[in-house]
Amino acid sequence: MLTIHLRLAKASVKRLLPRYAQYQAAQQLCRSPRSIAKEQEHRFLYNYLPEKIWSMLQSQDTINNKLRRFAHFLIEVPRCRNPSGPTCRLAVRITHVASNIEKPPEDAYDDVRTFADVCKSKRGSIHGTQTMSKVVKDPKEFMLWYPECYPASDPPIDCPVDVATMLERASKETIPIRHSNDKVSRKSQSNSSSPETQLVKKRK
């Protein structure tokens, strides 16, 4: 029996060590003013939103306002201060699904750029230190490492929208994150060759 308990204890420690190493690395990064912030990947962002954020996303507010408030939350609360491109894509997809809208890829790309730009701007005005470089799936585990992030009165809640449906269209084809994406490039080329654009070029 003792042998079994020891094996279970070792397995638990082995499972937690990578998380602890990541936590220690984040703390070291925070302590060093010369450290370069690392990009953060938040693949399970939909598990981390409190009720007030979901209510905001499902409201009748404009998409731009929703993206700005969402970015503010991401920087301030779970402290994902340097979200990766796929993380920005997921945030935009969550916003679209919660708002019950669909956008063509070129317009979705514009939303990704808006979200990323707001995050960059908020980093300068909201002081804090980043957390995990790869955020864990379970917010309860996250809060064991960072208990100060979420106020007790406003914890994350279960995702109120269908996750499978949401993730189904959170791809580079439907929500591009790079201008080099074929659909975004074609939109740029179309705009540059439009009569209005050509007229402006002639005037210049």
Secondary structure, 3 states (H helix, E strand, C coil): CHHHHHHHHHHHHHHHHHHHHHHHHHHHHHHCCCCCCCCEECCCHHHCCEHHHHHHHCCCCCHHHHHHHHHHHHHHCCCCCCECHHHHHHHHHHHHHHCCCCCCHHHHHHHHHHHHHHHHHHHHHCCCCCCCCECCCCHHHHHHHCCCCCCCCCCECCCCCCHHHHHHCCCCCCCCCCCCCHHHHHHHHHHHCCHHHHHHHHHC
